Amino acid sequence: MRRDGKSCKINYIYTFLPAYLYTGRQLFIQELLTLFQWRILSMRYIGSGLERKYYPPTDEVAGFSVRPGKFLENGAIRVDEGVNFTIHSNGAKSCSLCLFHVGEHEPYATIPFPDSCRMGDTYSMVVYGLKPREFEYAYQFDGEYNPGKGLLFDKTKYILDPYARSVAGQEIWGKEKPAGERIYKARVVDGGYDWGNFKNTSLEPKDLIIYEMHVRGFTQDASSGIEHRGTYEGIREKIPYLLELGINAVELMPVFEFDETEDVRIVDGEKLLNYWGYSPVCFFSPNVAYASDTRAGKAGNEFRSLIHELNANGIEVILDVVFNHTAEGNEMGPCFSFKGIDNNIYYMLTPDGKYYNFSGCGNVMNCNHPIVQQFILECLRYWVVSYRVDGFRFDLASIMGRNEDGSPMSKPPLLQSLAFDPVLGNVKLIAEAWDAGGLYQVGSFPSWNRWAEWNGRYRDDMRCFLKGDYGMAQAAINRITGSFDLYGKENRGENATVNFLNCHDGFTLYDMYAYNQKHNEKNGWNNTDGANDNNSWNCGVEGDSDDPEVLELRNRLRKNAFAILMCSRGAAMFLAGDEFCNTQFGNNNAYCQDNIISWLDWNRKEEYHEMFEFCKFMIQLRKKHPILRGRSGPSGCGFPEVSIHNKTAWNSNCGPDTRTIGIMFAGRTAGNREDDIIYIGVNAFWEKEEVQLPKLPLGRKWHIIMNTEFEHTPETDYHRLTNWVTKDTLLMYPRSVVIAIVDKY
């Protein structure tokens, strides 16, 4: 190969083999295509020695030197002496790059992409002389405007880069944009971070003890006692607390950039924001306002440092991601991103160009269109490669299995692609297996043995059983033993279910036994928002009470619930603050409450210290006994792996009025020479019950290690306090849980 009379020797092995080994055949082919594309565009050779590079000829456009860019590198990235901008649109006739001075709302330059910088539907251009810290950018697309056909091109609108790594103007939490200035611009940031010899923890799904938290709400209240409240750094400061508690995974509510002020309202003098963040503005950018250092590029690395340190301490990071809708809303909503790029591709539209609304938030992403599939795959790969996250929980994931006309698909191509993607191979994929359009797929979500599910059936069945509802005993046994009635038919086992009783959406654990009804008046919708089917019980008094009997009953019920969650097979998840009885004062839909309703009140950790110590104990018990989490090898004493003992040993019958159940797990884990046998007794009845445990082989005896009837301290001798009627029969108190293990005489 010759250029300008010079011989050019390219060592393909050293150039491409590392990329092949690191990212696989697909990215290797992309590198080759990029080289050939550049050659097609009349490349010339410049440089000498080890610094040799190829550059196509440059053009002068709007006073800037430009050249065709890297068509396979979406977004804006630094290159030598410039910035590469790549974006694609199927329906646009042309595209222009708009450059803004930092903080300004009118561009100082508009650069149309020349024909040489367009290949197919992709626009890619390197602009020389740009310094990333000195500008912000957006795009303008020209094309047909015909809402009836779903076409919304408007060359006057500034369009945010969907692949932007940072969104400008979002640095200060709660700062409203002036009227008429709600435009979103992107910043170019470095992705450089030294991960060293980092290695993800790669826990099995069934071994997870997931702690669901809101980045801001976890530490925003002054009672958190840390320096960087409400930030990624604030969570890092609390890692010693997480280690003390014993959890091994955190599930972060949305961290993709969102605008908390998009629907700002004042209700009873309180500013209400889009606090939860389930309304994404940009999928590739971390929320800058969650960073303690909001300077350009700092937020991403602060978040990476948090993930790095959490993993170094054995705690995985799962991101709650929202691919079912965006902040652009319906036909009444703004146009700042996908609407202005390819509205009829990125969103599900009715035949007359309106928006389907299976999300309940105005629009629905058209997830199974090939272009949208590609976008979502690239996004998730980015967070895995660049941020090393361990998993994703997909909000309203059933939407991702709908066809372009909204109908459910038996084998959704997006879900299948995610299940088999090589970069995502070891990443947890957790579906919220329902949507607001009525599609409920718990137990039937398309999985390919890769997808796990938030087990909504576990939440509902166990809440009902634990408060003593009629006819729920068999359902409770099914949930505690791994929900094989839901997942066994595909042999998905315990790795398929994420068991939970409480999450961000609904009552906290404390409120579940303090309120019969939701109390969402402060949301400003006359208490019409939020779920009505809470399956909660106030123990006779709505809200706060000073009645000792009510308080004692509530405390026992909370401990019952947490104990059973920790003894149920499959992953366990609970809401941050439940371990010390955090309350939302009966609000079961606190999506807009950026205040003490949603923030953790760390003062309650001292007030409810017994509950905190009890939760620590139960988490350690779960870790110590793998048979609580999933199947193991056969026991040496001949007991079945799972057996049922409802009031009398080996009685598995469940009548409609059965409210007392016993479950025994028995087995041996790898390398364990001794049997591990645990009995869990649950009396959801309001009277005392005699409960017979299975007889043990000679030389073995039952030992009670937990009984919610009694106050928990590290020194509590539950076995001595428990009332034994005979050697194998104990007296269970009303509405209580006992756990027994086998000891040697």
N, C-alpha and C positions, 0 to 999 in steps of 0.2 A: 504494500500500500504506500503510495507516494502523495505528498502534498507539498507544493512550493519547492519541488526539486529535492526534498529531504526524505530519507528513508525512515519510516515509522514502524518500529517493532513493538507490538503490543503483547505483553505476557498475559494471555487470557487466564492461565491457571491461577497466578497470584492475584489477578484482578477479581475473578468471579468465584473461585472455589470457596473462600471464606463465607461469602453471602449464601452460597448453595448449602454449605454445611449448617449455617446458622438459622436460616429461615425456610429452607426447602426449595423444591423445584419451582414452585410458582413465582417466588420473588426472584429467583435466578433468571427465569425466562423474562420477567419484567425488566431486569437490568439489560439483557441482550436487546430487547425491543427498544428500550430507550436509546441505546447506542445506534441502532439501525435507523431510528427516527431522525436522530441528529444528522446522520450521514445523508439521508434523503433530502434534508433541508440544507444541502450544500455546505457541509462543514469544512472548515479550514483548520490546518494545524498551526498551533502557536505554542511556543515554549521550547524548553530544552532540558535534557537531563532528567532528574527525578521529578521535576515539577511539571512534566508534560500533561497538557489537557487539550480537549477539543472544544472549540467554540464555533457556532455558526456565525455568519456575518450579522452585524447589528443594523437596526433601522433607527431613524430618528422619528419619534412620535410625541407630539405635544411637548417638545423640548427635552425629551428623555431618550437616552440610548436604550434600546430594547432588542431582544432576540427571542426566538422560539425557546420555550422552557422545557421542563421535564413533565411531559404529559401524564405520566403515571404517578406523580407526586401531588396528590390533592392537597389543597390548602396553600398557605404561604410559608415558605421556608427560606432561610438564609442560603445564599450561594456566594461564591467569590465576588466581592465588590458589588453585590446587589441582592435582590430578593426575587425568588421564583414564585409566581402566582398561577395557580391552576384551579379551574372550576369548570363544571359542565352543565349544559342545559339542552334538553332534547328539542324544545320548541322555540327557543329564542332565535331571532334573526342576527343579533349582534350583542356584544358585551363590552362594557367599559369599566376600567379600574378607576376608582375615585380615591384620591389621597387627601387626608385631612391633617392639619397641624393638631397636635395633642390637645384634646379638650374642645376643639372647634366643631361647629355643626355645618359649615360650608366647606367644600373641598377647595384646596389650593391648586389642584391639578386633576384633570380627567383625561385618562389615557385609553383610547379605544384599542381593543386587541386587533392588530392587523391580520390580514388573511393568512400570512405566513405563520401566525401564532394560533391557528385553529386547525384541529385535526378531528374530523367527524363532528361530534357534538361537544368536544372538549376545547377549552380555551386555556392556553398555557404560555406565559410570557415572563422572561427575566427582565427586570427593570434595574438598570445600573445606577449607582450613586445614592441609593437609599440607605439610611441608617435607621434600623428598627425602632430605636428609642425616640426618634424624632417625628414619627408619623403614625396615623391610624388609617384604616382603609375599609372600603365597602365596594360593592359592585352596582352597576346599573344594567338592566337587560331590556332590549327593545324587541317587540314582537306583537302578536295579535292580542287585543283586549276583547274578549267575548265571554263574559261570565256564564252564559248558558252552555257553552262548550267547556267550561272549566279553565279558560285561558285568562290570566290576569296580568299580562305583561304591561309594564308601565315604566318607560325610560326615565321618568322623573323620580322614581323611588330609589332610595338607597337600600341595598340588599346585603344582609350580613352573610359572610362566608360560613356555610354550614360546617366546614372543616377547621374553623378558626380555633387556635389553641388558647386564645385569651380574648375576652370581650371587654372593650373599653367602657369606661363610665359606670362600672358596677362596683367600684372599690368601697364605697361607703354604704353600709347596710342601712336601708330605710330611707335613703336620700331620693326624693322624688325628682323626676325630670320635669322641667318647665313645660307648660302646655305647648304642643306643636313641635317639641324637640325629642320625642320618643323614637329616636333612631338608634340602631345598634351598629357599632363599628368594631372592627377587630384589630388586634395588635399582633405583631410578629414577635415571638418569644423563643428563646433557646430552650431546647429540650434536654440539654446536657445535665446528667446527674450520674455520679459515680456510685454504682450499685455494688462495687467490690465483688466479693464472692457470694453475693446474695443467693439464697435458695428458698423458694416458697416451702411452707410447712407441709402441705399436701395431706391433711387429715382426711380420713374417710368421712363421708357425709354423716353417717350414723353416729360418729363420735363427736360431732359438733355440739357445743353449748353456745348458742348464738345470743348476743346481747344487742338488741335493736336500739339504735340511738339517733338523735338529731344532733348534727355537729354543733349548732349554736346552742340549742336548749340544754345540752349535757352540762355545760359549764358556765352559761351566761349569767346566772344569778350569783350575786356576791358571796353567797354561802358556799360556793364551790371552793373558795379560798385559794385560787390560783392567780397567776399574773395575767395570762393571755386568755381572758374569758371569751367563750363563744367562738373559738377558732380551732383549726387543725392543731395548732401548737398547744391549745388548751387540753385537747384529748391526750396529746403526748405527755403533758404534765401529770395527767391522771392515770398513766399506765401502771404505776405502783398500786393504785386502788383496784384496777382491773385484775391484776395478778393476785391481789389479796382475795378478791371475790372468787376467782378461779375460772372465769369463762375462757374459752379458747377461740372465739370468733366474734367480731363486731360486724353488724350489718348497718351501714350508714344510710340513712334516708337521703334523698337526692342531693348529690354534690355537683351534677352537671349545672352549668350556669343557668340561672333563672332570675327573673326580675321580681323581687318581692314586693315592689310597689305597683305592679301592673293593675291591680284592682283595689287600690288603697281606699279605705272607708273609715269614717269616724262614727263609732257607735258608743253612746254614753260617755263621750269624752275620751275614748280609747282608740288609738290608731290601729286599725286591723290591716294586716299585710298577708301576702301569699307566703306564709311562714314555712309550711312544710316543703314547698319547692317542687310539687308534682306538676310542673308546667314549664318544660324545658325551653330555653331560648337557644342554647348551643350545646351540642352533644359532645364535642371534643374538648371543651374548656371546663376546668374546675371552677367552682364558684369563688370568685376573687374575694368577696366580702367575708368569706370564712377564713381568710388568711390573716395572721397577725402583721405580716409585712405585705402590703398591697401594691408595692412597686412592680412595674412590668416584669413578668417572668418569675417573680418570687413566689407567688401562690402555688404554682405547680410543684416547685421543689420543696416547699414546706409540706405539701400533701405527700410527696414522695418520701420525705424524711419520716413522717408519721407512719406510713405503711412499712417502711424499712424497719423502724424500731418495734412496731407491733409484731411483725413477723419474727424479728430477732428474739422476742419474748414468747414465741409460740402462739401468737394470736393472729388468726387469719382475718383478712379484710374482704367483706362482701359489699358490693355497691348495689343499692336499690335504684334500678334504671327504668326510665319511662320512655318506651318506644311506641306507646299506643296513641299518643297525641302530642301536640306542641302548644306553645303559648300564642300561636296565631289565631286560635279559635275558629269560629264559623264565618259566614259571610259578613257578619257585623264586626269581626275582629280585625286587628292590624295586619298589614302585609309587610313583613320585614325579612323573610327568609325563603322557605320553600314555596310559598304562594307566588313569589315574584320570580322564581327560578323555573319551576314546572309544577304548577298547582294541580294539574290534572293527573300527574304521575305520583306525587308524594302523598296525596290525600285520597281517601275513598269518597267519591262523589256520586250523588244521585243522577239519574238521566238528565235532569234539568240543571245540573251544575251546583246543586246545594251540597252540604256536607252531611254524611252519615255521622251519627253521634253515639257509637257504642261505648265511648269512654265516659260520657256524662260531662265532658269538658269542651264540647263545641265541635271538635273535629276528630278524625281517626286517621292515623298513618296507614298508607296502603302497603303494608309490610311485605306482601308477597309479590309485588312488582319487582322484576329483576334489578332495576336501578336502586330501589329502596332496600332490597335484600343486600346488595353490594355495600350500600352506605352503612347499614347496621353491622354487617360483618367487619368492615374496616374500622368502625368505631370501637367495637369490643376488642378487636385485636390491638388497637392502639392502647387501650387502657391496660391490657394484659402486658404488652411489651414495654410500654413507656412508664407505667405506674406499678406493674407487677401485682395487680389485684388478684385475689384468690377465687373470686366468684361474683356472680350477678344474681340478684333477685329481680324478676321482671314484673313490673306493675301491670295489672290487668292483662296478663299474658295471653289469655284466650283470644284477644284481638289479633295477636300475631299469627293466629291460625285461621283467620278469615280470608276468603277470596276477595278479589277486587269489587265484587258486587255485594260483599258483606256476608255471604254464606259461609258456614264452617267447612273446612277442608279436612279430609281424612288423613292426608299426609302433607301437611303444609311445608312447602319447600324451604322456607326460612328456618323453621324449627329443625328440620332435618339437616340443613347446612350447618347450623350452630352445633348440633349434636356430633357431627363428624369433622368439624373444622380442625385441622392439625394444630394450629396455634392455640386453640381453646381446649385442647385435648384433656388437660388435667384441671380445668376450671369448673367450679361448681355452677350449675345452671338450675336455678330455682324459679318455678313458675307460680305466680298468683293465678291459679287455674280457673278464673272466671272473669267476666267483664260486666260493664253496666248495661249491656244490651240483653242480658238474660242468659248468656251462654255460661253454663256451670260445668266444669270438667274435672273436678276433684276425683281422682281415681281413674280418669280416662284421658288425661291430657296426653297428646302424642309425645312419646318419650324416647324411643329407640334405646331404652335402658340407660339413658344419659340424664334425662330431666328428673329433678325432684320437684315436689310440690309443697307449697304452704297448705297444710292439711286443715282446711276449714271445717271438715267434718269432725276432726278431733276437737277443735275449739267448741263447736256447738254441742256435740254429744257429751263431752266431759263437763261442760258448764251445767248442763241439765242434770246429769247424774249426781254431781257433787252437791247440788242444792236439794237433792231428794226427789226429783221428778219421777213420775210413774213410768214404768216400762223402759228404762234406759240402761239396765244392768248389762245386757248382752252387748249393746253398742259400746259401753265403757270398756268391757273386757277386750273387745276387738281393737279399740283404739290403743289401750295400754300395751297390748301384745304385738303392736306393729302394723295394724290396719291391713292384715293380709286379705281381708274381704275386699279391700279396694285395690291392693297392689300385688297380691299373690298370684293372680291369674297370668301375669306377665313375668313372674318370678323376680320382680323388682326389689322385693324385700324391704328391709329397714332403711336402706339408702334412698328410698323414694319419698319418705314422709318427713316433713318438717313439722313437728308437733308444737303447738302453741295454744295458750289460753288468752293471751293479751298481746296487743301490738299497738302501734301508733293510732290505728284506726279503730276506735271503740273505747271502752272503759279501761282504766288501769286496773291492776289487781286489787288495789285498795278500794277503788270505786265500785268494783264488781260486787263487793259485799257491803256497800254503803248506800247504794241507790237502786231503786226499782225502775226509775225513769231517767231518761237523758235530761240534762239541764244545759241546753245550748243557747239560752237567751242572749248571752253576750256576743254571739256570732252575728246578731242582727237580722235573723230570718224568722223571728217569732217562734223559735224552737221547732221549725219544720225540717231542718237539715239533720243529717246523721241518722243512723240506723235505729229502728224501733224495737227490733228483736234482739235484745241484749242478753237474755237468759241470765240476768243478774238477780240478786236478792239482798234487800237492805237489812235483813235480820230484824225487822219489825219497826225500824225508825228510819225515815228518809234523811240521808245526810249525816252530819255530825251528831254525836250522842254522848252523853255523860253517864249513861246507864251501864254499870259494871258488867251486868250479864250480857248486854248487847255487845259491848266491847270485847269481852272474852270470847263470845261466839264468833264474832268477825275475825278475831285473831286466829282462832283455830281453823276456820274455813280457809283463810289465806294460806296457812301452813299446809293444810290438806292439799290445796290446789298445786302449790309449788312442789310438794313432795311427790305427788303423782306424776307431774310433768317430768321430774328428774328420774322417775322410775319407768318411764314409757319408752318402748323401743323405737329407734329412729332419732333423727336430730331433734334437739330441744331448743326452743327459742323463747325468750321473754323480753319484756320491755324495760329499758333502762329506768331505774328508779323503783321498779316493783320490789326489789330486794330490801328497800327501806320504806315501803308504803307511800311512795309519792302519789299525789292526788291531782286530778284535773277538776276537782270540785263538781263532778258529775257531768262534765262536758265530754261527749263521746265523739266529737268531730272538731278538734281544736286546731284545724288547718290554718286558721287566720290569727291565732292568739300568740303574739310575740311578747309574752309576759309570763308571770308566775303560774298562769294556768298551764302553760306548756313547758316552762323551764323546770329543771330539777331543783327541788328545795333540799339542799344538803343538810339543813338543820334536822330534817326528819331521820337522818341516819342515826343520830343520837337518841331521838325520841322513840324510835322503833328499833332499838339496838338488838332486841331479842330476835326480831324477824331477820335482820341482817345476818346475825350469827347463824340462825337456822338455815338460811339460804346458802351460806358458805358451806355448812355441814353437808347439806344435800348435794351440792355440786361435787364436793370431794367424794361423797359416797358413790355418786354416779361414775366418777373417774376410776375409783378403786375397783368397781365391779363391772367388767365389760359385759356380763350377761344381761345387765339392765339395758344396754344399748343395742344389742343385736345377738344373733345366733352364735353359738359356740360349739365346741366338740361335745360328745355325749358324756354324761356323768358316769363315774365309776360305780355308783350305788344303784344304778338302774332306773333312776327317776327320769321321766320324759323331760324334754327341754322346757316345755311349757305345760303346766297343768292347772286346773281350776278347782277351787275348794270353797264353795259358797256356804259359809256357816259350818258345814261339816266337811271333813276331809274327803276329797275325790268326788265331791258333788258339783257337777258342772251345769246343773239345771238352772235356768233363769226364767222365773215367772214374771208377769207384769208388775207384781208388787215386790220383787227382789230389790233390796237396797243395800245388801251386805254381800260383798264379794271378796274372794281370796285368790290370789294368783301366785304361783310358785315358778320361779325360773331356776333351772338346774343345768350345770354343764361344767366343762373345763376349757379354759382358753389355752392357746398355744404356749407350751413350756410350763404349764401349771400341773403339778402332780396331784393336787388336791381338788376335790369338788368345790365348786362355788354354788351355794344354794341360798336363795333369797325368797322370802315369803312377804308379800304385800297384802295387807288386809285393809279394806275400806268399808267403813260403816257410815253410809249416807243417811241412815235412819235416825229419827229423833228420839230413840230410846236405846238403852243398853242392849247389847247382843252378846251371847256366848258364841265364840268362834273356835272351832277345832282345827288345829294344824295337823298336817300329815305326820304319821309316826315315822321316826327316823331309825336307821340301822343302829345296832348296838354300838355303844361308845360315842354316840352323837347326841347332842341336845340343842334345842332352840334357845336363841339368845335375842332378846328384844333390844334393838339398837336405836329405835326411834318410835315415839308415841306422841302424837300431836295433842293429846289430852294434857300433857305436862309442859311446863315452861322449859324452854331449851337454854341450856348453858353448856359450855365445854365439859363441865363436870357432871352433868345430869346422868344418873344411873337409871335409864329407862326400864331395864329388866327388873330391878328391885321394886320400882314404883308400880309396874304393871300388875294388875290383879289376875293371878292365875287360879282358875277353878280346879283344874287337874294338871298333870304334867304336860299334857298336849292341848289343853283348852284354856283360853284366856277370856276375860271379860272386856269387851270393847265398849268404850264410852260412846254416848251419842255423837254423831257427826265427827268421827275421828279416823285417823289413819295410823296403822302400826306397820313397822318393818322389822322382820326377824331374819337372822342369819344362823347358820349351823356352826356350832362349836364342838370341840372334843371334850368329853368328860375329863 
